[in-house]
Amino acid sequence: MRHLMSPLDLSVEELDTLLELAQDIEAHPAKYAHACEGKTLATLFYEPSTRTRLSHEAAMLNLGGSTMGFSSADSSSAAKGESVSDTIRTVSCYADICAMRHPKEGAPMVACQHSGIPVINAGDGGHQHPTQTLTDLLTIKSLKGRLDNLTIGLCGDLKFGRTVHSLIHALVRYTGIRFILISPEELRLPDYMRQDVLDRKQIPYKEVVRLEDALPELDILYMTRVQKERFFNEEDYVRMKDFYILDRKKMKLAPEEMYVLHPLPRVNEISVEVDDDPRAAYFRQVQYGVYVRMALILTLLDIHVE
């Protein structure tokens, strides 16, 4: 039985196979419409989510399966003090696979150690968000035709952004990857990510504060919101939240073939006037998220469709 805690749980070869399966699902959805009949996905979400929870549920429904779960800790027995290990033991009696989001780093890892079913980490604190990373990789591969020889701009909250950390871990395994890290000083990429991942693997990168300075060089711009829920005080959040706003004027500095990604939800960091730009790919990214989660469910349940 396999779980997905981190993008690194999949080798590059397994990752490429998963993405190819997702692309086949996109091209031939009817072929997979009954693949999970009789199977149930449990979504155990201890903190709020729109896309991640609903895309997992949509993925299972598209495969012909069913779903159950809760959308906040308050609506589960966690409110009564039940432990993650007891919850997953219980849910293992009801479902065939589960997706868990939790505000504490490592909670899904605890779950998989006590689970009788495959566990998907759907986000744990500021740590990892592997299914978003799979979504990002499928989006980049579909739009650019490759996952190597790319300059990726990561903009915004690089300190707390689990989507950023997961994406870096995944992309450094491909050749010719270069990063431009765009953030204010207070939200820089953590030292352990720079030293243990980028420096150790000799991945070229540079850090800039101004988005305008990076745009002309990019193949992909990955925007992130400043996450209010990760700040300890309101004053710091208010000071940082509008530090970057991508608008039509800034987009004129970007190459014609550059695409803008965002894990969503957005707040103010991408102006709605950018939505009509053909390079704005963040809503297409949402759709790719369903295909890749369908592929992941099939992979973890070891279901093969001919």
Disulfide bonds with the S-S distance in Angstrom:
none
